């Protein structure tokens, strides 16, 4: 939401998935807060999704095989993008890959309090980022689900979802709750809670067994969700 860029994650993403699975990867360099507040970033994502779908033939990609995804803030934005595309009747991705997603601005889950001062991204960091994104709307009772997907009351008709989070992570409970809400709405969600993992565990320790297990699970899901060309 407030820091980073595409190239902080793209090299590893290309090595891990694009080359082995034969995928084309498009990364939206969305605007960051506080210079650009909600709805800037999610609108950037929607513009990118529409552009890819519109130019699929020229890009050599199949518009029927689009998967949206992200990690941390990017995971929350991908979840918001799935809601926005559904409600606007825009391009329809077949999947949403939500890795340790930042979904809930309220900071009132048990894990948010439990991991305060312990997780690599804890409640103080989280509150700072959400305030940067929302400004005067921070904490508003009627906040849009396109800002914080955990606020959504209708999770029906969404793309199949893969959700993962660490058990020792601030975002643990909001991720679990989001998967449960998708199931309750009759949707398709695969949820993984990796034992002992903190926020960004696979970046901090890519060779750890839990990181390898997480990578394998994501890859299996992608192989299942993407139909043969």
Buried (B, 14 or more C-beta within 10 A) or exposed (E): BBEEEBEEBEEEBBEBBEEEEEBEEBBBEBEBBBEBBBBBBBBBBBEBBBBBBEEBEEBEBEBEBBBBBBBBBBBBBBBBBBBBBBEEEBBBBBBBBBBBBBBBBBBEBEBBEBBBEEBBBBBEBBBEBBBBBBEEBBEEEEBBBBBBBBBBEEBEEBBBBBBBBBBBBBBBBBBBBBBEBBBEBEBEBBBBBBEEBBBBBBBEBEEBEBBEBBBEBBBEBBEEBBEEE
